[in-house]
Amino acid sequence: LCATGLLAGRWEGRFEYSYVPRELASFASFEEQAALYGVAPRVAEFKAESLDASESILTKDLLLELLRIHDEVLDMEVPEPEGGKGGTFRYKDICERAYEDGPCAVTNLFTATGLEDNRRKLKDMNQNQIDDFFRDKRDALEVYLGSVKADDDEETIYVKVARFFYLVAQVDQEPAPLFEGPDVEL
C-alpha cells in the first residue's frame, strides 16, 4: 500500500490490542468474556507515519498519499481464507453498516474533515492553507492524529502518526446468547 517510500504503515486487527498489554489479567478476562458473549464488531486500525522522523504527515504530498492508501484499502480484493468458496472479497463485503445497504463505517481525518468527499479542496490548498486547516481542527481530530506538536508561535503543527479506523462486521458468526440456562416461566 505504501508505495512511495514516504510512509510506513501497520495494521492492528483487534482494537483492544492497541491499548491493553496482552500479559495483563484484564486482557485474559476480556478474552473470556468475548468467548461467552461474542465480540463486538471489530475495528481494524491502520496507523501511518512518515519515514522521515523530522517530517510531519500533514504535507500535501503525504496527505494525498494517505488518501490514495485509504482508497486502496476500500477497493482492495483479498482471497477468501482456506476452506471458503475460493472467491475474493473487498472491505465493502465485510464492513459494518448502520443500516442495510448503508455506507461502510469508516472514520479517519479525511472523513472527519470532509476532505474525503472534497478532494479538490485538498489538491488546491498550499502548505500554509493546509497548516491553517488542520491547526484549527486539531483538538477535534486528536483521535486520528498522534504525536501532535506545535511550533513556538502555534502557526505550524507537526503530526507524526495518522490513524484510520475500519469497522468490520463479524462474518458468518452467530452471536452467543446472553444467557444460557434452564427455561424459566414467569
N, CA and C atoms as an extended XYZ file, in Angstrom:
558
Properties=species:S:1:pos:R:3:atomname:S:1:resname:S:1:resid:I:1 pbc="F F F"
N         0.804       -1.193        0.000 N   LEU     1
C         0.000        0.000        0.000 CA  LEU     1
C         0.850        1.262        0.000 C   LEU     1
N         1.899        1.289        0.794 N   CYS     2
C         2.750        2.472        0.908 CA  CYS     2
C         3.844        2.383       -0.144 C   CYS     2
N         3.532        2.757       -1.354 N   ALA     3
C         4.420        2.514       -2.480 CA  ALA     3
C         5.462        3.599       -2.703 C   ALA     3
N         5.257        4.784       -2.155 N   THR     4
C         6.164        5.881       -2.459 CA  THR     4
C         7.445        5.860       -1.636 C   THR     4
N         7.470        5.107       -0.563 N   GLY     5
C         8.641        5.106        0.304 CA  GLY     5
C         8.662        6.293        1.254 C   GLY     5
N         7.572        7.055        1.304 N   LEU     6
C         7.487        8.204        2.193 CA  LEU     6
C         6.795        7.879        3.502 C   LEU     6
N         5.992        6.819        3.495 N   LEU     7
C         5.192        6.450        4.655 CA  LEU     7
C         5.437        5.010        5.052 C   LEU     7
N         5.266        4.749        6.329 N   ALA     8
C         5.262        3.381        6.833 CA  ALA     8
C         3.907        3.168        7.487 C   ALA     8
N         3.366        1.971        7.390 N   GLY     9
C         2.067        1.720        7.984 CA  GLY     9
C         2.033        0.375        8.663 C   GLY     9
N         1.099        0.230        9.609 N   ARG    10
C         0.905       -1.063       10.267 CA  ARG    10
C        -0.559       -1.196       10.654 C   ARG    10
N        -1.031       -2.437       10.651 N   TRP    11
C        -2.412       -2.764       10.962 CA  TRP    11
C        -2.520       -3.330       12.358 C   TRP    11
N        -3.628       -3.069       13.025 N   GLU    12
C        -3.980       -3.732       14.273 CA  GLU    12
C        -5.388       -4.248       14.073 C   GLU    12
N        -5.540       -5.573       14.044 N   GLY    13
C        -6.817       -6.191       13.725 CA  GLY    13
C        -7.818       -6.196       14.859 C   GLY    13
N        -7.357       -6.167       16.072 N   ARG    14
C        -8.257       -6.116       17.222 CA  ARG    14
C        -7.951       -4.839       17.975 C   ARG    14
N        -8.921       -3.950       18.037 N   PHE    15
C        -8.738       -2.614       18.591 CA  PHE    15
C        -8.211       -2.654       20.025 C   PHE    15
N        -8.740       -3.582       20.822 N   GLU    16
C        -8.330       -3.627       22.230 CA  GLU    16
C        -6.848       -3.982       22.381 C   GLU    16
N        -6.251       -4.610       21.369 N   TYR    17
C        -4.834       -4.932       21.434 CA  TYR    17
C        -3.967       -3.679       21.388 C   TYR    17
N        -4.515       -2.578       20.896 N   SER    18
C        -3.741       -1.340       20.811 CA  SER    18
C        -3.465       -0.742       22.176 C   SER    18
N        -4.333       -1.009       23.147 N   TYR    19
C        -4.254       -0.301       24.421 CA  TYR    19
C        -4.011       -1.184       25.640 C   TYR    19
N        -4.243       -2.469       25.520 N   VAL    20
C        -4.109       -3.345       26.691 CA  VAL    20
C        -3.002       -4.363       26.447 C   VAL    20
N        -1.942       -4.306       27.259 N   PRO    21
C        -0.886       -5.323       27.104 CA  PRO    21
C        -1.449       -6.722       27.307 C   PRO    21
N        -1.061       -7.632       26.452 N   ARG    22
C        -1.634       -8.975       26.450 CA  ARG    22
C        -1.298       -9.792       27.698 C   ARG    22
N        -0.261       -9.393       28.436 N   GLU    23
C         0.112      -10.175       29.611 CA  GLU    23
C        -0.698       -9.811       30.861 C   GLU    23
N        -1.548       -8.788       30.806 N   LEU    24
C        -2.341       -8.396       31.968 CA  LEU    24
C        -3.508       -9.348       32.195 C   LEU    24
N        -3.880       -9.507       33.470 N   ALA    25
C        -5.024      -10.353       33.813 CA  ALA    25
C        -6.301       -9.816       33.190 C   ALA    25
N        -6.424       -8.494       33.082 N   SER    26
C        -7.639       -7.916       32.494 CA  SER    26
C        -7.788       -8.306       31.025 C   SER    26
N        -6.684       -8.512       30.337 N   PHE    27
C        -6.767       -8.938       28.947 CA  PHE    27
C        -7.318      -10.355       28.870 C   PHE    27
N        -6.848      -11.231       29.743 N   ALA    28
C        -7.358      -12.603       29.780 CA  ALA    28
C        -8.847      -12.595       30.125 C   ALA    28
N        -9.245      -11.711       31.022 N   SER    29
C       -10.654      -11.595       31.395 CA  SER    29
C       -11.489      -11.138       30.197 C   SER    29
N       -10.967      -10.193       29.443 N   PHE    30
C       -11.673       -9.733       28.252 CA  PHE    30
C       -11.856      -10.885       27.271 C   PHE    30
N       -10.815      -11.678       27.058 N   GLU    31
C       -10.898      -12.801       26.129 CA  GLU    31
C       -11.949      -13.816       26.592 C   GLU    31
N       -12.048      -14.044       27.919 N   GLU    32
C       -13.053      -14.972       28.448 CA  GLU    32
C       -14.464      -14.430       28.206 C   GLU    32
N       -14.660      -13.129       28.420 N   GLN    33
C       -15.974      -12.531       28.188 CA  GLN    33
C       -16.349      -12.591       26.707 C   GLN    33
N       -15.379      -12.358       25.848 N   ALA    34
C       -15.641      -12.410       24.408 CA  ALA    34
C       -16.077      -13.812       23.999 C   ALA    34
N       -15.482      -14.832       24.635 N   ALA    35
C       -15.855      -16.206       24.315 CA  ALA    35
C       -17.290      -16.500       24.766 C   ALA    35
N       -17.699      -15.904       25.884 N   LEU    36
C       -19.049      -16.132       26.400 CA  LEU    36
C       -20.118      -15.355       25.638 C   LEU    36
N       -19.843      -14.090       25.370 N   TYR    37
C       -20.869      -13.203       24.839 CA  TYR    37
C       -20.657      -12.804       23.384 C   TYR    37
N       -19.586      -13.241       22.801 N   GLY    38
C       -19.276      -12.804       21.442 CA  GLY    38
C       -18.550      -11.470       21.477 C   GLY    38
N       -17.915      -11.137       20.405 N   VAL    39
C       -17.176       -9.882       20.366 CA  VAL    39
C       -17.993       -8.855       19.594 C   VAL    39
N       -17.723       -7.631       19.891 N   ALA    40
C       -18.355       -6.535       19.156 CA  ALA    40
C       -17.762       -6.502       17.753 C   ALA    40
N       -18.381       -5.765       16.863 N   PRO    41
C       -17.745       -5.627       15.545 CA  PRO    41
C       -16.292       -5.177       15.728 C   PRO    41
N       -15.432       -5.716       14.904 N   ARG    42
C       -14.010       -5.423       15.028 CA  ARG    42
C       -13.672       -4.083       14.403 C   ARG    42
N       -12.729       -3.412       15.004 N   VAL    43
C       -12.176       -2.201       14.423 CA  VAL    43
C       -10.786       -2.545       13.929 C   VAL    43
N       -10.592       -2.473       12.637 N   ALA    44
C        -9.256       -2.644       12.075 CA  ALA    44
C        -8.654       -1.250       12.005 C   ALA    44
N        -7.524       -1.090       12.637 N   GLU    45
C        -6.877        0.217       12.709 CA  GLU    45
C        -5.620        0.201       11.858 C   GLU    45
N        -5.477        1.213       11.030 N   PHE    46
C        -4.259        1.386       10.235 CA  PHE    46
C        -3.583        2.652       10.711 C   PHE    46
N        -2.313        2.535       11.070 N   LYS    47
C        -1.520        3.692       11.501 CA  LYS    47
C        -0.449        3.952       10.457 C   LYS    47
N        -0.362        5.201       10.029 N   ALA    48
C         0.647        5.585        9.042 CA  ALA    48
C         1.511        6.686        9.630 C   ALA    48
N         2.797        6.603        9.349 N   GLU    49
C         3.702        7.658        9.806 CA  GLU    49
C         4.767        7.911        8.751 C   GLU    49
N         5.297        9.112        8.786 N   SER    50
C         6.334        9.497        7.845 CA  SER    50
C         7.613        8.725        8.154 C   SER    50
N         8.290        8.262        7.123 N   LEU    51
C         9.574        7.593        7.327 CA  LEU    51
C        10.655        8.585        7.746 C   LEU    51
N        10.478        9.845        7.384 N   ASP    52
C        11.397       10.909        7.784 CA  ASP    52
C        10.909       11.445        9.122 C   ASP    52
N        11.617       11.132       10.192 N   ALA    53
C        11.176       11.488       11.541 CA  ALA    53
C        11.001       12.992       11.726 C   ALA    53
N        11.641       13.801       10.900 N   SER    54
C        11.522       15.253       11.049 CA  SER    54
C        10.367       15.824       10.227 C   SER    54
N         9.698       14.987        9.420 N   GLU    55
C         8.641       15.483        8.546 CA  GLU    55
C         7.260       15.142        9.099 C   GLU    55
N         6.397       16.138        9.141 N   SER    56
C         5.011       15.938        9.542 CA  SER    56
C         4.265       15.217        8.420 C   SER    56
N         3.265       14.436        8.785 N   ILE    57
C         2.445       13.810        7.753 CA  ILE    57
C         1.462       14.795        7.155 C   ILE    57
N         1.378       15.989        7.717 N   LEU    58
C         0.449       16.993        7.212 CA  LEU    58
C         1.061       17.844        6.107 C   LEU    58
N         1.773       17.191        5.206 N   THR    59
C         2.221       17.866        4.000 CA  THR    59
C         1.291       17.433        2.877 C   THR    59
N         1.207       18.242        1.868 N   LYS    60
C         0.283       17.944        0.775 CA  LYS    60
C         0.592       16.589        0.148 C   LYS    60
N         1.868       16.315       -0.127 N   ASP    61
C         2.239       15.044       -0.753 CA  ASP    61
C         1.851       13.845        0.110 C   ASP    61
N         2.129       13.929        1.410 N   LEU    62
C         1.807       12.793        2.277 CA  LEU    62
C         0.302       12.661        2.501 C   LEU    62
N        -0.413       13.769        2.602 N   LEU    63
C        -1.869       13.687        2.735 CA  LEU    63
C        -2.502       13.050        1.496 C   LEU    63
N        -2.031       13.429        0.324 N   LEU    64
C        -2.550       12.817       -0.902 CA  LEU    64
C        -2.197       11.333       -0.964 C   LEU    64
N        -1.005       10.981       -0.484 N   GLU    65
C        -0.619        9.566       -0.424 CA  GLU    65
C        -1.508        8.809        0.568 C   GLU    65
N        -1.806        9.408        1.717 N   LEU    66
C        -2.698        8.772        2.694 CA  LEU    66
C        -4.102        8.582        2.115 C   LEU    66
N        -4.565        9.547        1.377 N   LEU    67
C        -5.871        9.426        0.738 CA  LEU    67
C        -5.868        8.313       -0.298 C   LEU    67
N        -4.780        8.176       -1.037 N   ARG    68
C        -4.652        7.090       -2.010 CA  ARG    68
C        -4.667        5.734       -1.299 C   ARG    68
N        -3.942        5.639       -0.183 N   ILE    69
C        -3.904        4.384        0.586 CA  ILE    69
C        -5.304        4.055        1.109 C   ILE    69
N        -6.001        5.049        1.622 N   HIS    70
C        -7.375        4.845        2.109 CA  HIS    70
C        -8.257        4.291        0.984 C   HIS    70
N        -8.156        4.872       -0.197 N   ASP    71
C        -8.930        4.381       -1.349 CA  ASP    71
C        -8.550        2.943       -1.689 C   ASP    71
N        -7.263        2.630       -1.621 N   GLU    72
C        -6.801        1.262       -1.924 CA  GLU    72
C        -7.364        0.258       -0.929 C   GLU    72
N        -7.415        0.651        0.348 N   VAL    73
C        -7.981       -0.251        1.358 CA  VAL    73
C        -9.449       -0.533        1.034 C   VAL    73
N       -10.183        0.498        0.672 N   LEU    74
C       -11.611        0.321        0.374 CA  LEU    74
C       -11.836       -0.547       -0.857 C   LEU    74
N       -10.913       -0.506       -1.824 N   ASP    75
C       -11.084       -1.242       -3.079 CA  ASP    75
C       -10.284       -2.541       -3.168 C   ASP    75
N        -9.437       -2.809       -2.194 N   MET    76
C        -8.563       -3.970       -2.228 CA  MET    76
C        -9.364       -5.273       -2.243 C   MET    76
N        -8.969       -6.207       -3.106 N   GLU    77
C        -9.582       -7.535       -3.142 CA  GLU    77
C        -8.660       -8.522       -2.449 C   GLU    77
N        -9.243       -9.337       -1.601 N   VAL    78
C        -8.480      -10.302       -0.809 CA  VAL    78
C        -9.072      -11.680       -1.056 C   VAL    78
N        -8.232      -12.703       -1.268 N   PRO    79
C        -8.784      -14.053       -1.444 CA  PRO    79
C        -9.419      -14.545       -0.152 C   PRO    79
N       -10.481      -15.308       -0.294 N   GLU    80
C       -11.128      -15.894        0.876 CA  GLU    80
C       -10.154      -16.831        1.576 C   GLU    80
N       -10.281      -16.948        2.901 N   PRO    81
C        -9.410      -17.877        3.625 CA  PRO    81
C        -9.615      -19.310        3.134 C   PRO    81
N        -8.632      -20.139        3.398 N   GLU    82
C        -8.705      -21.542        3.004 CA  GLU    82
C        -9.964      -22.166        3.597 C   GLU    82
N       -10.648      -22.946        2.813 N   GLY    83
C       -11.900      -23.553        3.265 CA  GLY    83
C       -13.116      -22.750        2.845 C   GLY    83
N       -12.896      -21.561        2.276 N   GLY    84
C       -14.003      -20.730        1.795 CA  GLY    84
C       -14.445      -21.190        0.413 C   GLY    84
N       -15.171      -20.350       -0.256 N   LYS    85
C       -15.706      -20.689       -1.571 CA  LYS    85
C       -14.690      -20.456       -2.681 C   LYS    85
N       -13.526      -19.946       -2.351 N   GLY    86
C       -12.481      -19.761       -3.342 CA  GLY    86
C       -12.549      -18.433       -4.067 C   GLY    86
N       -13.441      -17.557       -3.678 N   GLY    87
C       -13.563      -16.260       -4.333 CA  GLY    87
C       -12.718      -15.203       -3.635 C   GLY    87
N       -13.068      -13.989       -3.882 N   THR    88
C       -12.405      -12.861       -3.222 CA  THR    88
C       -13.467      -12.000       -2.560 C   THR    88
N       -13.028      -11.141       -1.655 N   PHE    89
C       -13.940      -10.181       -1.054 CA  PHE    89
C       -13.220       -8.857       -0.878 C   PHE    89
N       -14.013       -7.816       -0.736 N   ARG    90
C       -13.489       -6.478       -0.524 CA  ARG    90
C       -14.029       -5.953        0.799 C   ARG    90
N       -13.484       -4.837        1.233 N   TYR    91
C       -13.930       -4.270        2.508 CA  TYR    91
C       -15.445       -4.064        2.520 C   TYR    91
N       -15.999       -3.583        1.415 N   LYS    92
C       -17.449       -3.328        1.383 CA  LYS    92
C       -18.262       -4.596        1.599 C   LYS    92
N       -17.648       -5.764        1.370 N   ASP    93
C       -18.339       -7.036        1.595 CA  ASP    93
C       -18.389       -7.432        3.066 C   ASP    93
N       -17.487       -6.908        3.870 N   ILE    94
C       -17.406       -7.327        5.275 CA  ILE    94
C       -17.535       -6.163        6.251 C   ILE    94
N       -17.776       -4.949        5.750 N   CYS    95
C       -17.820       -3.791        6.639 CA  CYS    95
C       -19.097       -3.756        7.469 C   CYS    95
N       -19.015       -3.107        8.581 N   GLU    96
C       -20.171       -2.867        9.435 CA  GLU    96
C       -20.923       -1.661        8.860 C   GLU    96
N       -22.240       -1.761        8.848 N   ARG    97
C       -23.080       -0.678        8.329 CA  ARG    97
C       -24.145       -0.352        9.364 C   ARG    97
N       -24.524        0.904        9.450 N   ALA    98
C       -25.569        1.306       10.400 CA  ALA    98
C       -26.930        0.751        9.995 C   ALA    98
N       -27.126        0.549        8.706 N   TYR    99
C       -28.370        0.002        8.188 CA  TYR    99
C       -28.064       -0.711        6.878 C   TYR    99
N       -28.974       -1.602        6.477 N   GLU   100
C       -28.753       -2.390        5.262 CA  GLU   100
C       -28.513       -1.478        4.061 C   GLU   100
N       -27.496       -1.794        3.299 N   ASP   101
C       -27.087       -1.022        2.123 CA  ASP   101
C       -26.599        0.383        2.455 C   ASP   101
N       -26.362        0.666        3.730 N   GLY   102
C       -25.805        1.970        4.113 CA  GLY   102
C       -24.311        2.008        3.834 C   GLY   102
N       -23.698        3.146        4.064 N   PRO   103
C       -22.260        3.251        3.827 CA  PRO   103
C       -21.473        2.448        4.865 C   PRO   103
N       -20.281        2.024        4.489 N   CYS   104
C       -19.405        1.320        5.419 CA  CYS   104
C       -18.963        2.275        6.527 C   CYS   104
N       -18.829        1.729        7.730 N   ALA   105
C       -18.401        2.529        8.872 CA  ALA   105
C       -16.880        2.687        8.839 C   ALA   105
N       -16.447        3.861        8.451 N   VAL   106
C       -15.036        4.203        8.337 CA  VAL   106
C       -14.864        5.571        8.970 C   VAL   106
N       -13.792        5.757        9.702 N   THR   107
C       -13.538        7.084       10.238 CA  THR   107
C       -12.033        7.348       10.251 C   THR   107
N       -11.689        8.552        9.843 N   ASN   108
C       -10.289        8.984        9.801 CA  ASN   108
C       -10.263       10.494        9.625 C   ASN   108
N        -9.084       11.068        9.470 N   LEU   109
C        -9.003       12.521        9.370 CA  LEU   109
C        -9.665       13.050        8.107 C   LEU   109
N        -9.778       12.253        7.069 N   PHE   110
C       -10.435       12.703        5.841 CA  PHE   110
C       -11.955       12.682        5.975 C   PHE   110
N       -12.504       11.623        6.564 N   THR   111
C       -13.953       11.571        6.740 CA  THR   111
C       -14.407       12.611        7.765 C   THR   111
N       -13.603       12.851        8.800 N   ALA   112
C       -13.961       13.802        9.857 CA  ALA   112
C       -13.907       15.254        9.391 C   ALA   112
N       -13.119       15.548        8.379 N   THR   113
C       -12.977       16.926        7.909 CA  THR   113
C       -13.716       17.190        6.604 C   THR   113
N       -14.288       16.163        6.000 N   GLY   114
C       -14.969       16.326        4.726 CA  GLY   114
C       -14.039       16.281        3.525 C   GLY   114
N       -12.752       16.067        3.755 N   LEU   115
C       -11.799       16.037        2.644 CA  LEU   115
C       -11.927       14.775        1.802 C   LEU   115
N       -12.513       13.719        2.350 N   GLU   116
C       -12.702       12.511        1.556 CA  GLU   116
C       -13.656       12.785        0.388 C   GLU   116
N       -14.686       13.571        0.662 N   ASP   117
C       -15.672       13.890       -0.375 CA  ASP   117
C       -15.307       15.151       -1.164 C   ASP   117
N       -14.325       15.904       -0.698 N   ASN   118
C       -13.934       17.146       -1.362 CA  ASN   118
C       -12.426       17.128       -1.615 C   ASN   118
N       -11.993       16.192       -2.410 N   ARG   119
C       -10.564       16.005       -2.693 CA  ARG   119
C        -9.968       17.196       -3.424 C   ARG   119
N       -10.771       17.846       -4.244 N   ARG   120
C       -10.277       19.003       -4.997 CA  ARG   120
C        -9.785       20.080       -4.034 C   ARG   120
N       -10.477       20.241       -2.912 N   LYS   121
C       -10.068       21.247       -1.927 CA  LYS   121
C        -8.648       20.973       -1.450 C   LYS   121
N        -8.355       19.722       -1.116 N   LEU   122
C        -7.012       19.368       -0.665 CA  LEU   122
C        -5.986       19.602       -1.771 C   LEU   122
N        -6.314       19.195       -2.976 N   LYS   123
C        -5.379       19.356       -4.088 CA  LYS   123
C        -5.096       20.822       -4.393 C   LYS   123
N        -6.068       21.694       -4.139 N   ASP   124
C        -5.900       23.120       -4.433 CA  ASP   124
C        -5.233       23.893       -3.304 C   ASP   124
N        -5.101       23.298       -2.132 N   MET   125
C        -4.516       24.008       -0.987 CA  MET   125
C        -2.998       24.087       -1.106 C   MET   125
N        -2.440       25.206       -0.631 N   ASN   126
C        -0.990       25.281       -0.485 CA  ASN   126
C        -0.653       24.889        0.957 C   ASN   126
N         0.633       24.802        1.292 N   GLN   127
C         1.025       24.298        2.606 CA  GLN   127
C         0.537       25.196        3.743 C   GLN   127
N         0.534       26.514        3.562 N   ASN   128
C         0.024       27.413        4.608 CA  ASN   128
C        -1.458       27.171        4.861 C   ASN   128
N        -2.225       26.935        3.807 N   GLN   129
C        -3.648       26.646        3.965 CA  GLN   129
C        -3.864       25.305        4.657 C   GLN   129
N        -3.036       24.325        4.324 N   ILE   130
C        -3.120       23.014        4.993 CA  ILE   130
C        -2.807       23.171        6.474 C   ILE   130
N        -1.750       23.941        6.791 N   ASP   131
C        -1.408       24.174        8.200 CA  ASP   131
C        -2.565       24.839        8.935 C   ASP   131
N        -3.166       25.871        8.341 N   ASP   132
C        -4.294       26.572        8.964 CA  ASP   132
C        -5.483       25.629        9.149 C   ASP   132
N        -5.783       24.863        8.117 N   PHE   133
C        -6.927       23.947        8.138 CA  PHE   133
C        -6.809       22.959        9.298 C   PHE   133
N        -5.657       22.323        9.439 N   PHE   134
C        -5.503       21.310       10.484 CA  PHE   134
C        -5.230       21.921       11.852 C   PHE   134
N        -4.589       23.070       11.907 N   ARG   135
C        -4.367       23.725       13.202 CA  ARG   135
C        -5.709       24.074       13.831 C   ARG   135
N        -6.634       24.596       13.034 N   ASP   136
C        -7.939       24.989       13.555 CA  ASP   136
C        -8.773       23.791       14.004 C   ASP   136
N        -8.479       22.609       13.503 N   LYS   137
C        -9.276       21.415       13.809 CA  LYS   137
C        -8.533       20.406       14.692 C   LYS   137
N        -7.338       20.747       15.130 N   ARG   138
C        -6.518       19.710       15.754 CA  ARG   138
C        -7.123       19.103       17.008 C   ARG   138
N        -7.841       19.884       17.820 N   ASP   139
C        -8.455       19.306       19.020 CA  ASP   139
C        -9.538       18.300       18.650 C   ASP   139
N       -10.327       18.610       17.630 N   ALA   140
C       -11.392       17.700       17.199 CA  ALA   140
C       -10.835       16.456       16.512 C   ALA   140
N        -9.610       16.532       16.023 N   LEU   141
C        -9.019       15.420       15.276 CA  LEU   141
C        -8.026       14.605       16.098 C   LEU   141
N        -7.946       14.854       17.401 N   GLU   142
C        -6.894       14.213       18.190 CA  GLU   142
C        -6.948       12.689       18.166 C   GLU   142
N        -8.134       12.099       17.974 N   VAL   143
C        -8.222       10.642       17.912 CA  VAL   143
C        -7.565       10.101       16.644 C   VAL   143
N        -7.483       10.908       15.597 N   TYR   144
C        -6.926       10.468       14.315 CA  TYR   144
C        -5.462       10.844       14.132 C   TYR   144
N        -4.971       11.757       14.947 N   LEU   145
C        -3.605       12.255       14.788 CA  LEU   145
C        -2.808       11.938       16.038 C   LEU   145
N        -1.610       11.374       15.877 N   GLY   146
C        -0.780       11.031       17.013 CA  GLY   146
C         0.511       11.822       17.029 C   GLY   146
N         1.036       12.051       18.213 N   SER   147
C         2.279       12.794       18.423 CA  SER   147
C         2.192       14.187       17.807 C   SER   147
N         1.167       14.920       18.218 N   VAL   148
C         0.949       16.277       17.695 CA  VAL   148
C         1.773       17.272       18.498 C   VAL   148
N         2.528       18.090       17.788 N   LYS   149
C         3.318       19.155       18.412 CA  LYS   149
C         3.121       20.414       17.584 C   LYS   149
N         3.292       21.556       18.214 N   ALA   150
C         3.196       22.828       17.503 CA  ALA   150
C         4.504       23.576       17.659 C   ALA   150
N         4.787       24.444       16.690 N   ASP   151
C         5.984       25.276       16.832 CA  ASP   151
C         5.691       26.351       17.887 C   ASP   151
N         6.690       27.161       18.211 N   ASP   152
C         6.570       28.118       19.311 CA  ASP   152
C         5.416       29.102       19.151 C   ASP   152
N         5.146       29.535       17.948 N   ASP   153
C         4.070       30.504       17.746 CA  ASP   153
C         2.733       29.849       17.370 C   ASP   153
N         2.655       28.516       17.469 N   GLU   154
C         1.432       27.747       17.186 CA  GLU   154
C         0.941       27.913       15.751 C   GLU   154
N         1.805       28.340       14.850 N   GLU   155
C         1.413       28.527       13.455 CA  GLU   155
C         1.412       27.211       12.686 C   GLU   155
N         2.379       26.369       12.962 N   THR   156
C         2.521       25.106       12.251 CA  THR   156
C         2.451       23.972       13.253 C   THR   156
N         1.668       22.946       12.929 N   ILE   157
C         1.650       21.772       13.789 CA  ILE   157
C         2.375       20.634       13.076 C   ILE   157
N         3.012       19.835       13.868 N   TYR   158
C         3.759       18.668       13.392 CA  TYR   158
C         2.997       17.443       13.883 C   TYR   158
N         2.702       16.538       12.988 N   VAL   159
C         1.975       15.320       13.341 CA  VAL   159
C         2.780       14.127       12.847 C   VAL   159
N         3.049       13.199       13.731 N   LYS   160
C         3.864       12.031       13.396 CA  LYS   160
C         3.025       10.882       12.821 C   LYS   160
N         1.801       10.681       13.337 N   VAL   161
C         1.012        9.493       13.003 CA  VAL   161
C        -0.420        9.874       12.619 C   VAL   161
N        -0.943        9.226       11.588 N   ALA   162
C        -2.364        9.316       11.234 CA  ALA   162
C        -2.987        7.947       11.461 C   ALA   162
N        -4.197        7.932       12.035 N   ARG   163
C        -4.883        6.683       12.338 CA  ARG   163
C        -6.171        6.604       11.530 C   ARG   163
N        -6.401        5.436       10.949 N   PHE   164
C        -7.602        5.161       10.162 CA  PHE   164
C        -8.327        4.000       10.815 C   PHE   164
N        -9.637        4.099       10.951 N   PHE   165
C       -10.428        3.051       11.587 CA  PHE   165
C       -11.451        2.506       10.595 C   PHE   165
N       -11.439        1.186       10.425 N   TYR   166
C       -12.361        0.492        9.527 CA  TYR   166
C       -13.139       -0.508       10.363 C   TYR   166
N       -14.449       -0.320       10.493 N   LEU   167
C       -15.272       -1.200       11.307 CA  LEU   167
C       -15.675       -2.414       10.476 C   LEU   167
N       -15.331       -3.592       10.982 N   VAL   168
C       -15.535       -4.837       10.255 CA  VAL   168
C       -16.576       -5.674       10.991 C   VAL   168
N       -17.605       -6.114       10.272 N   ALA   169
C       -18.647       -6.950       10.858 CA  ALA   169
C       -18.097       -8.349       11.117 C   ALA   169
N       -18.709       -9.045       12.038 N   GLN   170
C       -18.359      -10.437       12.274 CA  GLN   170
C       -18.968      -11.259       11.147 C   GLN   170
N       -18.153      -11.909       10.390 N   VAL   171
C       -18.607      -12.634        9.216 CA  VAL   171
C       -18.942      -14.076        9.588 C   VAL   171
N       -20.121      -14.532        9.169 N   ASP   172
C       -20.553      -15.920        9.387 CA  ASP   172
C       -20.406      -16.363       10.833 C   ASP   172
N       -20.824      -15.516       11.747 N   GLN   173
C       -20.718      -15.881       13.158 CA  GLN   173
C       -22.028      -15.527       13.842 C   GLN   173
N       -22.630      -16.505       14.495 N   GLU   174
C       -23.838      -16.249       15.260 CA  GLU   174
C       -23.429      -15.693       16.618 C   GLU   174
N       -24.078      -14.619       17.069 N   PRO   175
C       -23.728      -14.111       18.394 CA  PRO   175
C       -24.111      -15.113       19.479 C   PRO   175
N       -23.309      -15.171       20.508 N   ALA   176
C       -23.602      -16.066       21.625 CA  ALA   176
C       -24.813      -15.539       22.378 C   ALA   176
N       -25.659      -16.428       22.899 N   PRO   177
C       -26.812      -15.950       23.666 CA  PRO   177
C       -26.336      -15.231       24.928 C   PRO   177
N       -27.140      -14.276       25.383 N   LEU   178
C       -26.760      -13.557       26.588 CA  LEU   178
C       -26.855      -14.430       27.829 C   LEU   178
N       -27.789      -15.376       27.808 N   PHE   179
C       -27.954      -16.223       28.982 CA  PHE   179
C       -28.295      -17.632       28.535 C   PHE   179
N       -27.514      -18.574       28.975 N   GLU   180
C       -27.828      -19.969       28.681 CA  GLU   180
C       -28.121      -20.636       30.013 C   GLU   180
N       -29.319      -21.002       30.203 N   GLY   181
C       -29.703      -21.656       31.439 CA  GLY   181
C       -31.022      -22.353       31.253 C   GLY   181
N       -31.588      -22.857       32.334 N   PRO   182
C       -32.881      -23.548       32.205 CA  PRO   182
C       -33.960      -22.563       31.804 C   PRO   182
N       -34.948      -23.066       31.064 N   ASP   183
C       -36.089      -22.228       30.719 CA  ASP   183
C       -36.839      -21.861       31.983 C   ASP   183
N       -37.192      -20.609       32.077 N   VAL   184
C       -37.898      -20.134       33.258 CA  VAL   184
C       -39.208      -19.497       32.794 C   VAL   184
N       -40.312      -19.962       33.375 N   GLU   185
C       -41.595      -19.353       33.052 CA  GLU   185
C       -41.900      -18.312       34.100 C   GLU   185
N       -42.366      -17.173       33.630 N   LEU   186
C       -42.710      -16.107       34.555 CA  LEU   186
C       -44.201      -15.973       34.688 C   LEU   186
